[in-house]
Amino acid sequence: MNLTTTAAICSSTGVLAAAVVTLRHNRRVFAWNRRNRLTDDAAKDLDDVDRYLKDVHELLCRFAQKPSTAADLGPLRTLRHVIEGYAGRPGVLRTELQDIVARCDAYLGTALKSPVSGPRSDLMVAAMEQEQARTRLAASVSGAQQRVRTLRRP
């Protein structure tokens, strides 16, 4: 073997080794990017859900100890449909969001009739049932917010 053949073999081996190392490095980089993108997407979903949960919590605070009609509960009905959209997606908060949707339906079902009339005792019972449903929904929202906070921790 002469010197040029040896040099060609060595350079080919070096190029092959560099190509293998580069390929392995690029695979790691692409896997890292994929993980980060999935983490960022999940964080964005958590931010959206957290914002909607805060909105529901604010509405529930506004309705506290105050009997509400169906017209008063309109904004809550809208948020219920938004949260139901997130509950339909596969994810870590799916069960909590489905529970919130179910409790929200129960709360919306307790809305007083628009012309409030009837015996005072019946109205009092309806208002107490509505407050109990509101309290259950608030507890469910609080639990989901706590779960979001624990999922955000590194």
C-alpha positions in Angstrom: 0.0 0.0 0.0 1.3 3.3 -0.8 0.9 6.6 1.0 -2.1 7.9 -1.0 -4.2 4.8 -0.5 -3.5 4.9 3.3 -4.4 8.6 3.4 -7.6 8.0 1.4 -8.6 5.1 3.8 -7.9 7.2 6.9 -9.8 10.2 5.6 -12.8 8.0 4.5 -12.8 6.5 8.0 -12.6 9.9 9.6 -15.5 11.2 7.4 -17.6 8.2 8.3 -16.9 8.6 12.0 -17.8 12.3 11.8 -21.0 11.4 9.9 -22.0 8.8 12.6 -21.3 11.2 15.4 -23.2 14.0 13.7 -26.2 11.8 13.0 -26.3 10.6 16.7 -26.0 14.2 17.9 -28.8 15.4 15.5 -31.1 12.6 16.7 -30.6 13.7 20.3 -31.2 17.4 19.4 -34.4 16.5 17.5 -35.7 14.4 20.4 -34.9 17.2 22.8 -36.8 19.7 20.5 -39.7 17.4 20.3 -39.9 17.0 24.1 -39.7 20.7 24.6 -42.4 21.4 22.0 -44.7 18.9 23.6 -44.0 20.4 27.0 -44.6 23.9 25.7 -47.9 22.8 24.1 -49.0 21.2 27.4 -48.0 24.4 29.3 -50.1 26.5 26.9 -53.1 24.3 27.4 -52.6 24.5 31.2 -52.5 28.3 30.9 -55.7 28.4 28.9 -57.5 26.0 31.3 -56.2 27.9 34.3 -57.5 31.2 32.9 -61.0 29.7 32.3 -61.0 28.2 35.8 -60.2 31.6 37.2 -63.0 33.1 35.2 -65.4 30.5 36.5 -64.2 31.1 40.1 -64.8 34.9 39.7 -68.3 34.2 38.5 -69.0 31.9 41.4 -67.8 34.5 43.8 -70.1 37.0 42.2 -73.1 34.6 42.6 -72.3 33.7 46.2 -75.3 33.8 48.5 -77.4 35.4 45.8 -80.2 33.5 44.1 -79.7 33.8 40.3 -82.0 33.4 37.3 -81.1 31.7 34.0 -80.3 35.1 32.5 -77.8 35.8 35.3 -76.0 32.5 34.7 -75.4 33.2 30.9 -71.7 33.9 31.2 -71.2 30.7 33.2 -73.0 28.7 30.5 -70.5 30.0 28.0 -67.5 29.1 30.1 -69.1 25.6 30.7 -69.0 25.0 27.0 -65.4 26.1 26.6 -64.3 23.9 29.5 -66.3 21.0 28.0 -64.2 21.4 24.8 -61.0 21.0 26.9 -62.5 18.1 28.8 -63.0 16.3 25.5 -59.3 16.3 24.8 -57.1 13.6 26.1 -54.9 15.0 28.9 -54.0 15.0 32.5 -56.9 17.2 33.6 -59.6 15.4 31.7 -61.3 13.9 34.8 -61.2 17.1 36.8 -62.7 19.1 33.8 -65.4 16.5 33.2 -66.3 16.8 36.9 -66.5 20.6 36.6 -68.8 20.3 33.6 -71.1 17.9 35.4 -71.2 20.1 38.5 -71.7 23.2 36.3 -74.7 21.4 34.7 -76.1 20.7 38.1 -75.6 24.4 39.1 -77.2 25.7 35.9 -80.1 23.4 36.5 -80.9 25.2 39.8 -81.5 28.5 38.1 -84.6 30.3 39.4 -87.4 31.0 37.0 -87.3 34.5 35.6 -90.5 35.9 37.1 -89.6 34.9 40.7 -92.9 34.1 42.4 -94.4 31.5 44.7 -94.4 30.7 48.3 -91.5 32.1 50.2 -90.5 28.7 51.6 -90.3 27.2 48.1 -88.1 30.1 47.0 -85.9 29.6 50.1 -85.5 25.9 49.4 -84.6 26.6 45.7 -82.1 29.3 46.7 -80.4 26.9 49.2 -80.2 24.1 46.6 -78.6 26.6 44.2 -76.1 27.7 46.9 -75.2 24.1 47.6 -74.7 23.4 43.9 -72.5 26.5 43.7 -70.4 25.4 46.6 -69.8 22.0 45.1 -68.9 23.6 41.8 -66.5 26.0 43.6 -64.8 23.1 45.4 -64.4 21.2 42.1 -62.9 24.3 40.4 -60.6 24.9 43.4 -59.4 21.2 43.1 -58.7 21.6 39.4 -56.8 24.8 40.0 -54.7 23.0 42.6 -54.0 20.3 40.1 -52.9 22.8 37.5 -50.5 24.4 40.0 -48.9 21.0 40.9 -48.5 20.1 37.2 -46.7 23.4 36.5 -44.0 22.6 39.1 -40.8 21.5 37.6 
